[in-house]
Amino acid sequence: MKPKEHRPIDKKIFDIVDWGEKQSGHICELCGNPGVLRNDDWLMVRCDECWKKYR
Ligand SMILES: [Zn+2]
């Protein structure tokens, strides 16, 4: 039995971190306005308006 190079869980975590870095300083996921990366239990990009509204 050959060892697997990438366990699925590791790949998943890597993808999330990579995604977060790409989203940093980009646009709000909800409305498309300029937003910033927020970290509140989860990494997300929100503008100020959506951040206040949905948090
Ligand atoms: Zn927004």
mmCIF file of the protein (N, C-alpha, C, O) and its ligand, coordinates in Angstrom:
data_MODEL
# 
_entry.id   MODEL 
# 
loop_
_entity.id 
_entity.type 
_entity.pdbx_number_of_molecules 
1 polymer     1 
2 non-polymer 1 
# 
_entity_poly.entity_id                      1 
_entity_poly.type                           'polypeptide(L)' 
_entity_poly.nstd_linkage                   no 
_entity_poly.nstd_monomer                   no 
_entity_poly.pdbx_seq_one_letter_code       MKPKEHRPIDKKIFDIVDWGEKQSGHICELCGNPGVLRNDDWLMVRCDECWKKYR 
_entity_poly.pdbx_seq_one_letter_code_can   MKPKEHRPIDKKIFDIVDWGEKQSGHICELCGNPGVLRNDDWLMVRCDECWKKYR 
_entity_poly.pdbx_strand_id                 A 
# 
loop_
_entity_poly_seq.entity_id 
_entity_poly_seq.num 
_entity_poly_seq.mon_id 
_entity_poly_seq.hetero 
1 1  MET n 
1 2  LYS n 
1 3  PRO n 
1 4  LYS n 
1 5  GLU n 
1 6  HIS n 
1 7  ARG n 
1 8  PRO n 
1 9  ILE n 
1 10 ASP n 
1 11 LYS n 
1 12 LYS n 
1 13 ILE n 
1 14 PHE n 
1 15 ASP n 
1 16 ILE n 
1 17 VAL n 
1 18 ASP n 
1 19 TRP n 
1 20 GLY n 
1 21 GLU n 
1 22 LYS n 
1 23 GLN n 
1 24 SER n 
1 25 GLY n 
1 26 HIS n 
1 27 ILE n 
1 28 CYS n 
1 29 GLU n 
1 30 LEU n 
1 31 CYS n 
1 32 GLY n 
1 33 ASN n 
1 34 PRO n 
1 35 GLY n 
1 36 VAL n 
1 37 LEU n 
1 38 ARG n 
1 39 ASN n 
1 40 ASP n 
1 41 ASP n 
1 42 TRP n 
1 43 LEU n 
1 44 MET n 
1 45 VAL n 
1 46 ARG n 
1 47 CYS n 
1 48 ASP n 
1 49 GLU n 
1 50 CYS n 
1 51 TRP n 
1 52 LYS n 
1 53 LYS n 
1 54 TYR n 
1 55 ARG n 
# 
loop_
_struct_asym.id 
_struct_asym.entity_id 
A 1 
B 2 
# 
loop_
_chem_comp.id 
_chem_comp.type 
_chem_comp.mon_nstd_flag 
ARG 'L-peptide linking' y 
ASN 'L-peptide linking' y 
ASP 'L-peptide linking' y 
CYS 'L-peptide linking' y 
GLN 'L-peptide linking' y 
GLU 'L-peptide linking' y 
GLY 'peptide linking'   y 
HIS 'L-peptide linking' y 
ILE 'L-peptide linking' y 
LEU 'L-peptide linking' y 
LYS 'L-peptide linking' y 
MET 'L-peptide linking' y 
PHE 'L-peptide linking' y 
PRO 'L-peptide linking' y 
SER 'L-peptide linking' y 
TRP 'L-peptide linking' y 
TYR 'L-peptide linking' y 
VAL 'L-peptide linking' y 
ZN  non-polymer         . 
# 
_pdbx_entity_nonpoly.entity_id   2 
_pdbx_entity_nonpoly.name        ? 
_pdbx_entity_nonpoly.comp_id     ZN 
# 
_pdbx_nonpoly_scheme.asym_id         B 
_pdbx_nonpoly_scheme.entity_id       2 
_pdbx_nonpoly_scheme.mon_id          ZN 
_pdbx_nonpoly_scheme.ndb_seq_num     1 
_pdbx_nonpoly_scheme.pdb_seq_num     101 
_pdbx_nonpoly_scheme.auth_seq_num    101 
_pdbx_nonpoly_scheme.pdb_mon_id      ZN 
_pdbx_nonpoly_scheme.auth_mon_id     ZN 
_pdbx_nonpoly_scheme.pdb_strand_id   A 
_pdbx_nonpoly_scheme.pdb_ins_code    . 
# 
loop_
_atom_site.group_PDB 
_atom_site.id 
_atom_site.type_symbol 
_atom_site.label_atom_id 
_atom_site.label_alt_id 
_atom_site.label_comp_id 
_atom_site.label_asym_id 
_atom_site.label_entity_id 
_atom_site.label_seq_id 
_atom_site.pdbx_PDB_ins_code 
_atom_site.Cartn_x 
_atom_site.Cartn_y 
_atom_site.Cartn_z 
_atom_site.occupancy 
_atom_site.B_iso_or_equiv 
_atom_site.pdbx_formal_charge 
_atom_site.auth_seq_id 
_atom_site.auth_comp_id 
_atom_site.auth_asym_id 
_atom_site.auth_atom_id 
_atom_site.pdbx_PDB_model_num 
ATOM   1   N  N  . MET A 1 1  ? 0.839   -1.198 0.000  1.00 0.00 ? 1   MET A N  1 
ATOM   2   C  CA . MET A 1 1  ? 0.000   0.000  0.000  1.00 0.00 ? 1   MET A CA 1 
ATOM   3   C  C  . MET A 1 1  ? 0.879   1.255  0.000  1.00 0.00 ? 1   MET A C  1 
ATOM   4   O  O  . MET A 1 1  ? 1.685   1.459  0.908  1.00 0.00 ? 1   MET A O  1 
ATOM   5   N  N  . LYS A 1 2  ? 0.717   2.068  -1.003 1.00 0.00 ? 2   LYS A N  1 
ATOM   6   C  CA . LYS A 1 2  ? 1.540   3.277  -1.124 1.00 0.00 ? 2   LYS A CA 1 
ATOM   7   C  C  . LYS A 1 2  ? 0.956   4.422  -0.283 1.00 0.00 ? 2   LYS A C  1 
ATOM   8   O  O  . LYS A 1 2  ? -0.261  4.597  -0.226 1.00 0.00 ? 2   LYS A O  1 
ATOM   9   N  N  . PRO A 1 3  ? 1.802   5.171  0.346  1.00 0.00 ? 3   PRO A N  1 
ATOM   10  C  CA . PRO A 1 3  ? 1.292   6.349  1.089  1.00 0.00 ? 3   PRO A CA 1 
ATOM   11  C  C  . PRO A 1 3  ? 0.766   7.400  0.121  1.00 0.00 ? 3   PRO A C  1 
ATOM   12  O  O  . PRO A 1 3  ? 1.319   7.604  -0.959 1.00 0.00 ? 3   PRO A O  1 
ATOM   13  N  N  . LYS A 1 4  ? -0.294  8.051  0.520  1.00 0.00 ? 4   LYS A N  1 
ATOM   14  C  CA . LYS A 1 4  ? -0.866  9.100  -0.319 1.00 0.00 ? 4   LYS A CA 1 
ATOM   15  C  C  . LYS A 1 4  ? -0.060  10.397 -0.155 1.00 0.00 ? 4   LYS A C  1 
ATOM   16  O  O  . LYS A 1 4  ? 0.336   10.755 0.954  1.00 0.00 ? 4   LYS A O  1 
ATOM   17  N  N  . GLU A 1 5  ? 0.168   11.068 -1.237 1.00 0.00 ? 5   GLU A N  1 
ATOM   18  C  CA . GLU A 1 5  ? 0.946   12.304 -1.178 1.00 0.00 ? 5   GLU A CA 1 
ATOM   19  C  C  . GLU A 1 5  ? 0.168   13.412 -0.478 1.00 0.00 ? 5   GLU A C  1 
ATOM   20  O  O  . GLU A 1 5  ? 0.718   14.172 0.319  1.00 0.00 ? 5   GLU A O  1 
ATOM   21  N  N  . HIS A 1 6  ? -1.089  13.484 -0.785 1.00 0.00 ? 6   HIS A N  1 
ATOM   22  C  CA . HIS A 1 6  ? -1.907  14.538 -0.180 1.00 0.00 ? 6   HIS A CA 1 
ATOM   23  C  C  . HIS A 1 6  ? -3.167  13.921 0.407  1.00 0.00 ? 6   HIS A C  1 
ATOM   24  O  O  . HIS A 1 6  ? -3.987  13.341 -0.305 1.00 0.00 ? 6   HIS A O  1 
ATOM   25  N  N  . ARG A 1 7  ? -3.299  14.054 1.692  1.00 0.00 ? 7   ARG A N  1 
ATOM   26  C  CA . ARG A 1 7  ? -4.552  13.644 2.308  1.00 0.00 ? 7   ARG A CA 1 
ATOM   27  C  C  . ARG A 1 7  ? -5.611  14.699 2.007  1.00 0.00 ? 7   ARG A C  1 
ATOM   28  O  O  . ARG A 1 7  ? -5.312  15.893 2.003  1.00 0.00 ? 7   ARG A O  1 
ATOM   29  N  N  . PRO A 1 8  ? -6.831  14.274 1.757  1.00 0.00 ? 8   PRO A N  1 
ATOM   30  C  CA . PRO A 1 8  ? -7.888  15.231 1.386  1.00 0.00 ? 8   PRO A CA 1 
ATOM   31  C  C  . PRO A 1 8  ? -8.042  16.389 2.365  1.00 0.00 ? 8   PRO A C  1 
ATOM   32  O  O  . PRO A 1 8  ? -8.242  17.528 1.943  1.00 0.00 ? 8   PRO A O  1 
ATOM   33  N  N  . ILE A 1 9  ? -7.952  16.120 3.652  1.00 0.00 ? 9   ILE A N  1 
ATOM   34  C  CA . ILE A 1 9  ? -8.159  17.185 4.633  1.00 0.00 ? 9   ILE A CA 1 
ATOM   35  C  C  . ILE A 1 9  ? -7.070  18.236 4.535  1.00 0.00 ? 9   ILE A C  1 
ATOM   36  O  O  . ILE A 1 9  ? -7.344  19.425 4.692  1.00 0.00 ? 9   ILE A O  1 
ATOM   37  N  N  . ASP A 1 10 ? -5.842  17.817 4.280  1.00 0.00 ? 10  ASP A N  1 
ATOM   38  C  CA . ASP A 1 10 ? -4.749  18.783 4.147  1.00 0.00 ? 10  ASP A CA 1 
ATOM   39  C  C  . ASP A 1 10 ? -4.957  19.663 2.922  1.00 0.00 ? 10  ASP A C  1 
ATOM   40  O  O  . ASP A 1 10 ? -4.730  20.873 2.962  1.00 0.00 ? 10  ASP A O  1 
ATOM   41  N  N  . LYS A 1 11 ? -5.385  19.046 1.856  1.00 0.00 ? 11  LYS A N  1 
ATOM   42  C  CA . LYS A 1 11 ? -5.622  19.784 0.617  1.00 0.00 ? 11  LYS A CA 1 
ATOM   43  C  C  . LYS A 1 11 ? -6.715  20.827 0.819  1.00 0.00 ? 11  LYS A C  1 
ATOM   44  O  O  . LYS A 1 11 ? -6.617  21.958 0.343  1.00 0.00 ? 11  LYS A O  1 
ATOM   45  N  N  . LYS A 1 12 ? -7.751  20.419 1.532  1.00 0.00 ? 12  LYS A N  1 
ATOM   46  C  CA . LYS A 1 12 ? -8.870  21.312 1.799  1.00 0.00 ? 12  LYS A CA 1 
ATOM   47  C  C  . LYS A 1 12 ? -8.415  22.545 2.593  1.00 0.00 ? 12  LYS A C  1 
ATOM   48  O  O  . LYS A 1 12 ? -8.765  23.674 2.248  1.00 0.00 ? 12  LYS A O  1 
ATOM   49  N  N  . ILE A 1 13 ? -7.654  22.324 3.631  1.00 0.00 ? 13  ILE A N  1 
ATOM   50  C  CA . ILE A 1 13 ? -7.171  23.437 4.444  1.00 0.00 ? 13  ILE A CA 1 
ATOM   51  C  C  . ILE A 1 13 ? -6.282  24.356 3.621  1.00 0.00 ? 13  ILE A C  1 
ATOM   52  O  O  . ILE A 1 13 ? -6.375  25.580 3.724  1.00 0.00 ? 13  ILE A O  1 
ATOM   53  N  N  . PHE A 1 14 ? -5.432  23.767 2.816  1.00 0.00 ? 14  PHE A N  1 
ATOM   54  C  CA . PHE A 1 14 ? -4.547  24.565 1.972  1.00 0.00 ? 14  PHE A CA 1 
ATOM   55  C  C  . PHE A 1 14 ? -5.367  25.431 1.023  1.00 0.00 ? 14  PHE A C  1 
ATOM   56  O  O  . PHE A 1 14 ? -5.064  26.609 0.837  1.00 0.00 ? 14  PHE A O  1 
ATOM   57  N  N  . ASP A 1 15 ? -6.394  24.856 0.429  1.00 0.00 ? 15  ASP A N  1 
ATOM   58  C  CA . ASP A 1 15 ? -7.236  25.598 -0.506 1.00 0.00 ? 15  ASP A CA 1 
ATOM   59  C  C  . ASP A 1 15 ? -7.910  26.782 0.178  1.00 0.00 ? 15  ASP A C  1 
ATOM   60  O  O  . ASP A 1 15 ? -8.001  27.863 -0.403 1.00 0.00 ? 15  ASP A O  1 
ATOM   61  N  N  . ILE A 1 16 ? -8.374  26.591 1.385  1.00 0.00 ? 16  ILE A N  1 
ATOM   62  C  CA . ILE A 1 16 ? -9.050  27.660 2.123  1.00 0.00 ? 16  ILE A CA 1 
ATOM   63  C  C  . ILE A 1 16 ? -8.082  28.793 2.433  1.00 0.00 ? 16  ILE A C  1 
ATOM   64  O  O  . ILE A 1 16 ? -8.410  29.965 2.254  1.00 0.00 ? 16  ILE A O  1 
ATOM   65  N  N  . VAL A 1 17 ? -6.902  28.442 2.893  1.00 0.00 ? 17  VAL A N  1 
ATOM   66  C  CA . VAL A 1 17 ? -5.903  29.466 3.202  1.00 0.00 ? 17  VAL A CA 1 
ATOM   67  C  C  . VAL A 1 17 ? -5.509  30.215 1.938  1.00 0.00 ? 17  VAL A C  1 
ATOM   68  O  O  . VAL A 1 17 ? -5.415  31.443 1.938  1.00 0.00 ? 17  VAL A O  1 
ATOM   69  N  N  . ASP A 1 18 ? -5.284  29.482 0.879  1.00 0.00 ? 18  ASP A N  1 
ATOM   70  C  CA . ASP A 1 18 ? -4.901  30.073 -0.393 1.00 0.00 ? 18  ASP A CA 1 
ATOM   71  C  C  . ASP A 1 18 ? -5.999  30.996 -0.903 1.00 0.00 ? 18  ASP A C  1 
ATOM   72  O  O  . ASP A 1 18 ? -5.722  32.088 -1.400 1.00 0.00 ? 18  ASP A O  1 
ATOM   73  N  N  . TRP A 1 19 ? -7.220  30.559 -0.781 1.00 0.00 ? 19  TRP A N  1 
ATOM   74  C  CA . TRP A 1 19 ? -8.377  31.362 -1.192 1.00 0.00 ? 19  TRP A CA 1 
ATOM   75  C  C  . TRP A 1 19 ? -8.429  32.656 -0.388 1.00 0.00 ? 19  TRP A C  1 
ATOM   76  O  O  . TRP A 1 19 ? -8.630  33.735 -0.944 1.00 0.00 ? 19  TRP A O  1 
ATOM   77  N  N  . GLY A 1 20 ? -8.248  32.541 0.909  1.00 0.00 ? 20  GLY A N  1 
ATOM   78  C  CA . GLY A 1 20 ? -8.289  33.714 1.770  1.00 0.00 ? 20  GLY A CA 1 
ATOM   79  C  C  . GLY A 1 20 ? -7.239  34.744 1.392  1.00 0.00 ? 20  GLY A C  1 
ATOM   80  O  O  . GLY A 1 20 ? -7.499  35.947 1.396  1.00 0.00 ? 20  GLY A O  1 
ATOM   81  N  N  . GLU A 1 21 ? -6.062  34.261 1.067  1.00 0.00 ? 21  GLU A N  1 
ATOM   82  C  CA . GLU A 1 21 ? -4.997  35.175 0.691  1.00 0.00 ? 21  GLU A CA 1 
ATOM   83  C  C  . GLU A 1 21 ? -5.320  35.879 -0.621 1.00 0.00 ? 21  GLU A C  1 
ATOM   84  O  O  . GLU A 1 21 ? -5.023  37.061 -0.793 1.00 0.00 ? 21  GLU A O  1 
ATOM   85  N  N  . LYS A 1 22 ? -5.918  35.156 -1.525 1.00 0.00 ? 22  LYS A N  1 
ATOM   86  C  CA . LYS A 1 22 ? -6.285  35.753 -2.815 1.00 0.00 ? 22  LYS A CA 1 
ATOM   87  C  C  . LYS A 1 22 ? -7.383  36.795 -2.664 1.00 0.00 ? 22  LYS A C  1 
ATOM   88  O  O  . LYS A 1 22 ? -7.427  37.781 -3.400 1.00 0.00 ? 22  LYS A O  1 
ATOM   89  N  N  . GLN A 1 23 ? -8.268  36.564 -1.700 1.00 0.00 ? 23  GLN A N  1 
ATOM   90  C  CA . GLN A 1 23 ? -9.393  37.471 -1.509 1.00 0.00 ? 23  GLN A CA 1 
ATOM   91  C  C  . GLN A 1 23 ? -9.010  38.729 -0.742 1.00 0.00 ? 23  GLN A C  1 
ATOM   92  O  O  . GLN A 1 23 ? -9.745  39.716 -0.764 1.00 0.00 ? 23  GLN A O  1 
ATOM   93  N  N  . SER A 1 24 ? -7.904  38.703 -0.085 1.00 0.00 ? 24  SER A N  1 
ATOM   94  C  CA . SER A 1 24 ? -7.518  39.814 0.785  1.00 0.00 ? 24  SER A CA 1 
ATOM   95  C  C  . SER A 1 24 ? -7.461  41.127 0.019  1.00 0.00 ? 24  SER A C  1 
ATOM   96  O  O  . SER A 1 24 ? -6.765  41.241 -0.990 1.00 0.00 ? 24  SER A O  1 
ATOM   97  N  N  . GLY A 1 25 ? -8.191  42.107 0.502  1.00 0.00 ? 25  GLY A N  1 
ATOM   98  C  CA . GLY A 1 25 ? -8.184  43.413 -0.129 1.00 0.00 ? 25  GLY A CA 1 
ATOM   99  C  C  . GLY A 1 25 ? -8.963  43.469 -1.425 1.00 0.00 ? 25  GLY A C  1 
ATOM   100 O  O  . GLY A 1 25 ? -8.823  44.420 -2.194 1.00 0.00 ? 25  GLY A O  1 
ATOM   101 N  N  . HIS A 1 26 ? -9.778  42.469 -1.674 1.00 0.00 ? 26  HIS A N  1 
ATOM   102 C  CA . HIS A 1 26 ? -10.536 42.450 -2.911 1.00 0.00 ? 26  HIS A CA 1 
ATOM   103 C  C  . HIS A 1 26 ? -11.967 42.929 -2.688 1.00 0.00 ? 26  HIS A C  1 
ATOM   104 O  O  . HIS A 1 26 ? -12.198 43.908 -1.978 1.00 0.00 ? 26  HIS A O  1 
ATOM   105 N  N  . ILE A 1 27 ? -12.900 42.250 -3.286 1.00 0.00 ? 27  ILE A N  1 
ATOM   106 C  CA . ILE A 1 27 ? -14.267 42.758 -3.251 1.00 0.00 ? 27  ILE A CA 1 
ATOM   107 C  C  . ILE A 1 27 ? -15.171 41.971 -2.318 1.00 0.00 ? 27  ILE A C  1 
ATOM   108 O  O  . ILE A 1 27 ? -14.940 40.794 -2.043 1.00 0.00 ? 27  ILE A O  1 
ATOM   109 N  N  . CYS A 1 28 ? -16.202 42.649 -1.838 1.00 0.00 ? 28  CYS A N  1 
ATOM   110 C  CA . CYS A 1 28 ? -17.192 42.040 -0.968 1.00 0.00 ? 28  CYS A CA 1 
ATOM   111 C  C  . CYS A 1 28 ? -17.860 40.871 -1.686 1.00 0.00 ? 28  CYS A C  1 
ATOM   112 O  O  . CYS A 1 28 ? -18.266 40.987 -2.842 1.00 0.00 ? 28  CYS A O  1 
ATOM   113 N  N  . GLU A 1 29 ? -17.968 39.750 -0.987 1.00 0.00 ? 29  GLU A N  1 
ATOM   114 C  CA . GLU A 1 29 ? -18.565 38.559 -1.587 1.00 0.00 ? 29  GLU A CA 1 
ATOM   115 C  C  . GLU A 1 29 ? -20.065 38.717 -1.790 1.00 0.00 ? 29  GLU A C  1 
ATOM   116 O  O  . GLU A 1 29 ? -20.661 38.008 -2.600 1.00 0.00 ? 29  GLU A O  1 
ATOM   117 N  N  . LEU A 1 30 ? -20.666 39.629 -1.070 1.00 0.00 ? 30  LEU A N  1 
ATOM   118 C  CA . LEU A 1 30 ? -22.124 39.755 -1.113 1.00 0.00 ? 30  LEU A CA 1 
ATOM   119 C  C  . LEU A 1 30 ? -22.604 40.788 -2.110 1.00 0.00 ? 30  LEU A C  1 
ATOM   120 O  O  . LEU A 1 30 ? -23.596 40.555 -2.802 1.00 0.00 ? 30  LEU A O  1 
ATOM   121 N  N  . CYS A 1 31 ? -21.929 41.923 -2.203 1.00 0.00 ? 31  CYS A N  1 
ATOM   122 C  CA . CYS A 1 31 ? -22.439 42.989 -3.059 1.00 0.00 ? 31  CYS A CA 1 
ATOM   123 C  C  . CYS A 1 31 ? -21.450 43.458 -4.113 1.00 0.00 ? 31  CYS A C  1 
ATOM   124 O  O  . CYS A 1 31 ? -21.826 44.202 -5.019 1.00 0.00 ? 31  CYS A O  1 
ATOM   125 N  N  . GLY A 1 32 ? -20.198 43.040 -4.015 1.00 0.00 ? 32  GLY A N  1 
ATOM   126 C  CA . GLY A 1 32 ? -19.227 43.402 -5.033 1.00 0.00 ? 32  GLY A CA 1 
ATOM   127 C  C  . GLY A 1 32 ? -18.534 44.730 -4.812 1.00 0.00 ? 32  GLY A C  1 
ATOM   128 O  O  . GLY A 1 32 ? -17.679 45.116 -5.609 1.00 0.00 ? 32  GLY A O  1 
ATOM   129 N  N  . ASN A 1 33 ? -18.879 45.434 -3.756 1.00 0.00 ? 33  ASN A N  1 
ATOM   130 C  CA . ASN A 1 33 ? -18.181 46.672 -3.429 1.00 0.00 ? 33  ASN A CA 1 
ATOM   131 C  C  . ASN A 1 33 ? -16.794 46.359 -2.874 1.00 0.00 ? 33  ASN A C  1 
ATOM   132 O  O  . ASN A 1 33 ? -16.528 45.234 -2.452 1.00 0.00 ? 33  ASN A O  1 
ATOM   133 N  N  . PRO A 1 34 ? -15.923 47.345 -2.876 1.00 0.00 ? 34  PRO A N  1 
ATOM   134 C  CA . PRO A 1 34 ? -14.599 47.114 -2.282 1.00 0.00 ? 34  PRO A CA 1 
ATOM   135 C  C  . PRO A 1 34 ? -14.728 46.673 -0.834 1.00 0.00 ? 34  PRO A C  1 
ATOM   136 O  O  . PRO A 1 34 ? -15.452 47.289 -0.051 1.00 0.00 ? 34  PRO A O  1 
ATOM   137 N  N  . GLY A 1 35 ? -14.033 45.616 -0.484 1.00 0.00 ? 35  GLY A N  1 
ATOM   138 C  CA . GLY A 1 35 ? -14.132 45.095 0.868  1.00 0.00 ? 35  GLY A CA 1 
ATOM   139 C  C  . GLY A 1 35 ? -12.773 44.689 1.387  1.00 0.00 ? 35  GLY A C  1 
ATOM   140 O  O  . GLY A 1 35 ? -11.769 44.771 0.680  1.00 0.00 ? 35  GLY A O  1 
ATOM   141 N  N  . VAL A 1 36 ? -12.756 44.257 2.609  1.00 0.00 ? 36  VAL A N  1 
ATOM   142 C  CA . VAL A 1 36 ? -11.515 43.783 3.207  1.00 0.00 ? 36  VAL A CA 1 
ATOM   143 C  C  . VAL A 1 36 ? -11.742 42.404 3.803  1.00 0.00 ? 36  VAL A C  1 
ATOM   144 O  O  . VAL A 1 36 ? -12.872 42.011 4.090  1.00 0.00 ? 36  VAL A O  1 
ATOM   145 N  N  . LEU A 1 37 ? -10.653 41.682 3.982  1.00 0.00 ? 37  LEU A N  1 
ATOM   146 C  CA . LEU A 1 37 ? -10.745 40.349 4.554  1.00 0.00 ? 37  LEU A CA 1 
ATOM   147 C  C  . LEU A 1 37 ? -11.070 40.439 6.034  1.00 0.00 ? 37  LEU A C  1 
ATOM   148 O  O  . LEU A 1 37 ? -10.369 41.108 6.793  1.00 0.00 ? 37  LEU A O  1 
ATOM   149 N  N  . ARG A 1 38 ? -12.127 39.768 6.438  1.00 0.00 ? 38  ARG A N  1 
ATOM   150 C  CA . ARG A 1 38 ? -12.538 39.768 7.845  1.00 0.00 ? 38  ARG A CA 1 
ATOM   151 C  C  . ARG A 1 38 ? -12.282 38.387 8.410  1.00 0.00 ? 38  ARG A C  1 
ATOM   152 O  O  . ARG A 1 38 ? -12.344 37.387 7.695  1.00 0.00 ? 38  ARG A O  1 
ATOM   153 N  N  . ASN A 1 39 ? -12.001 38.341 9.676  1.00 0.00 ? 39  ASN A N  1 
ATOM   154 C  CA . ASN A 1 39 ? -11.801 37.058 10.326 1.00 0.00 ? 39  ASN A CA 1 
ATOM   155 C  C  . ASN A 1 39 ? -12.690 36.994 11.558 1.00 0.00 ? 39  ASN A C  1 
ATOM   156 O  O  . ASN A 1 39 ? -12.328 37.488 12.626 1.00 0.00 ? 39  ASN A O  1 
ATOM   157 N  N  . ASP A 1 40 ? -13.840 36.388 11.403 1.00 0.00 ? 40  ASP A N  1 
ATOM   158 C  CA . ASP A 1 40 ? -14.799 36.280 12.496 1.00 0.00 ? 40  ASP A CA 1 
ATOM   159 C  C  . ASP A 1 40 ? -15.356 34.862 12.486 1.00 0.00 ? 40  ASP A C  1 
ATOM   160 O  O  . ASP A 1 40 ? -16.409 34.617 11.897 1.00 0.00 ? 40  ASP A O  1 
ATOM   161 N  N  . ASP A 1 41 ? -14.678 33.945 13.120 1.00 0.00 ? 41  ASP A N  1 
ATOM   162 C  CA . ASP A 1 41 ? -14.940 32.510 13.044 1.00 0.00 ? 41  ASP A CA 1 
ATOM   163 C  C  . ASP A 1 41 ? -14.554 31.946 11.675 1.00 0.00 ? 41  ASP A C  1 
ATOM   164 O  O  . ASP A 1 41 ? -14.242 30.762 11.546 1.00 0.00 ? 41  ASP A O  1 
ATOM   165 N  N  . TRP A 1 42 ? -14.578 32.796 10.669 1.00 0.00 ? 42  TRP A N  1 
ATOM   166 C  CA . TRP A 1 42 ? -14.298 32.348 9.315  1.00 0.00 ? 42  TRP A CA 1 
ATOM   167 C  C  . TRP A 1 42 ? -13.706 33.507 8.536  1.00 0.00 ? 42  TRP A C  1 
ATOM   168 O  O  . TRP A 1 42 ? -14.028 34.666 8.797  1.00 0.00 ? 42  TRP A O  1 
ATOM   169 N  N  . LEU A 1 43 ? -12.842 33.199 7.583  1.00 0.00 ? 43  LEU A N  1 
ATOM   170 C  CA . LEU A 1 43 ? -12.305 34.252 6.739  1.00 0.00 ? 43  LEU A CA 1 
ATOM   171 C  C  . LEU A 1 43 ? -13.327 34.618 5.674  1.00 0.00 ? 43  LEU A C  1 
ATOM   172 O  O  . LEU A 1 43 ? -13.879 33.746 5.003  1.00 0.00 ? 43  LEU A O  1 
ATOM   173 N  N  . MET A 1 44 ? -13.571 35.900 5.525  1.00 0.00 ? 44  MET A N  1 
ATOM   174 C  CA . MET A 1 44 ? -14.544 36.334 4.534  1.00 0.00 ? 44  MET A CA 1 
ATOM   175 C  C  . MET A 1 44 ? -14.202 37.753 4.096  1.00 0.00 ? 44  MET A C  1 
ATOM   176 O  O  . MET A 1 44 ? -13.585 38.513 4.842  1.00 0.00 ? 44  MET A O  1 
ATOM   177 N  N  . VAL A 1 45 ? -14.606 38.098 2.884  1.00 0.00 ? 45  VAL A N  1 
ATOM   178 C  CA . VAL A 1 45 ? -14.406 39.466 2.420  1.00 0.00 ? 45  VAL A CA 1 
ATOM   179 C  C  . VAL A 1 45 ? -15.746 40.176 2.465  1.00 0.00 ? 45  VAL A C  1 
ATOM   180 O  O  . VAL A 1 45 ? -16.713 39.753 1.831  1.00 0.00 ? 45  VAL A O  1 
ATOM   181 N  N  . ARG A 1 46 ? -15.787 41.259 3.224  1.00 0.00 ? 46  ARG A N  1 
ATOM   182 C  CA . ARG A 1 46 ? -17.035 42.019 3.361  1.00 0.00 ? 46  ARG A CA 1 
ATOM   183 C  C  . ARG A 1 46 ? -16.720 43.510 3.301  1.00 0.00 ? 46  ARG A C  1 
ATOM   184 O  O  . ARG A 1 46 ? -15.687 43.949 3.806  1.00 0.00 ? 46  ARG A O  1 
ATOM   185 N  N  . CYS A 1 47 ? -17.602 44.285 2.688  1.00 0.00 ? 47  CYS A N  1 
ATOM   186 C  CA . CYS A 1 47 ? -17.511 45.726 2.804  1.00 0.00 ? 47  CYS A CA 1 
ATOM   187 C  C  . CYS A 1 47 ? -18.077 46.117 4.173  1.00 0.00 ? 47  CYS A C  1 
ATOM   188 O  O  . CYS A 1 47 ? -18.652 45.282 4.872  1.00 0.00 ? 47  CYS A O  1 
ATOM   189 N  N  . ASP A 1 48 ? -17.915 47.357 4.541  1.00 0.00 ? 48  ASP A N  1 
ATOM   190 C  CA . ASP A 1 48 ? -18.384 47.781 5.872  1.00 0.00 ? 48  ASP A CA 1 
ATOM   191 C  C  . ASP A 1 48 ? -19.874 47.571 6.036  1.00 0.00 ? 48  ASP A C  1 
ATOM   192 O  O  . ASP A 1 48 ? -20.338 47.153 7.097  1.00 0.00 ? 48  ASP A O  1 
ATOM   193 N  N  . GLU A 1 49 ? -20.618 47.860 4.989  1.00 0.00 ? 49  GLU A N  1 
ATOM   194 C  CA . GLU A 1 49 ? -22.076 47.759 5.062  1.00 0.00 ? 49  GLU A CA 1 
ATOM   195 C  C  . GLU A 1 49 ? -22.537 46.320 5.311  1.00 0.00 ? 49  GLU A C  1 
ATOM   196 O  O  . GLU A 1 49 ? -23.347 46.068 6.202  1.00 0.00 ? 49  GLU A O  1 
ATOM   197 N  N  . CYS A 1 50 ? -22.026 45.396 4.532  1.00 0.00 ? 50  CYS A N  1 
ATOM   198 C  CA . CYS A 1 50 ? -22.425 43.997 4.699  1.00 0.00 ? 50  CYS A CA 1 
ATOM   199 C  C  . CYS A 1 50 ? -21.878 43.426 6.007  1.00 0.00 ? 50  CYS A C  1 
ATOM   200 O  O  . CYS A 1 50 ? -22.498 42.555 6.617  1.00 0.00 ? 50  CYS A O  1 
ATOM   201 N  N  . TRP A 1 51 ? -20.738 43.913 6.427  1.00 0.00 ? 51  TRP A N  1 
ATOM   202 C  CA . TRP A 1 51 ? -20.149 43.437 7.666  1.00 0.00 ? 51  TRP A CA 1 
ATOM   203 C  C  . TRP A 1 51 ? -21.082 43.768 8.850  1.00 0.00 ? 51  TRP A C  1 
ATOM   204 O  O  . TRP A 1 51 ? -21.326 42.927 9.716  1.00 0.00 ? 51  TRP A O  1 
ATOM   205 N  N  . LYS A 1 52 ? -21.590 44.997 8.865  1.00 0.00 ? 52  LYS A N  1 
ATOM   206 C  CA . LYS A 1 52 ? -22.490 45.409 9.933  1.00 0.00 ? 52  LYS A CA 1 
ATOM   207 C  C  . LYS A 1 52 ? -23.820 44.670 9.842  1.00 0.00 ? 52  LYS A C  1 
ATOM   208 O  O  . LYS A 1 52 ? -24.422 44.311 10.854 1.00 0.00 ? 52  LYS A O  1 
ATOM   209 N  N  . LYS A 1 53 ? -24.258 44.453 8.619  1.00 0.00 ? 53  LYS A N  1 
ATOM   210 C  CA . LYS A 1 53 ? -25.577 43.885 8.371  1.00 0.00 ? 53  LYS A CA 1 
ATOM   211 C  C  . LYS A 1 53 ? -25.659 42.398 8.729  1.00 0.00 ? 53  LYS A C  1 
ATOM   212 O  O  . LYS A 1 53 ? -26.647 41.937 9.301  1.00 0.00 ? 53  LYS A O  1 
ATOM   213 N  N  . TYR A 1 54 ? -24.613 41.667 8.386  1.00 0.00 ? 54  TYR A N  1 
ATOM   214 C  CA . TYR A 1 54 ? -24.714 40.197 8.487  1.00 0.00 ? 54  TYR A CA 1 
ATOM   215 C  C  . TYR A 1 54 ? -23.915 39.554 9.598  1.00 0.00 ? 54  TYR A C  1 
ATOM   216 O  O  . TYR A 1 54 ? -24.054 38.355 9.837  1.00 0.00 ? 54  TYR A O  1 
ATOM   217 N  N  . ARG A 1 55 ? -23.091 40.311 10.277 1.00 0.00 ? 55  ARG A N  1 
ATOM   218 C  CA . ARG A 1 55 ? -22.286 39.656 11.310 1.00 0.00 ? 55  ARG A CA 1 
ATOM   219 C  C  . ARG A 1 55 ? -23.115 39.313 12.545 1.00 0.00 ? 55  ARG A C  1 
ATOM   220 O  O  . ARG A 1 55 ? -22.587 38.756 13.507 1.00 0.00 ? 55  ARG A O  1 
HETATM 221 ZN ZN . ZN  B 2 .  ? -20.973 44.292 0.668  1.00 0.00 2 101 ZN  A ZN 1 
# 
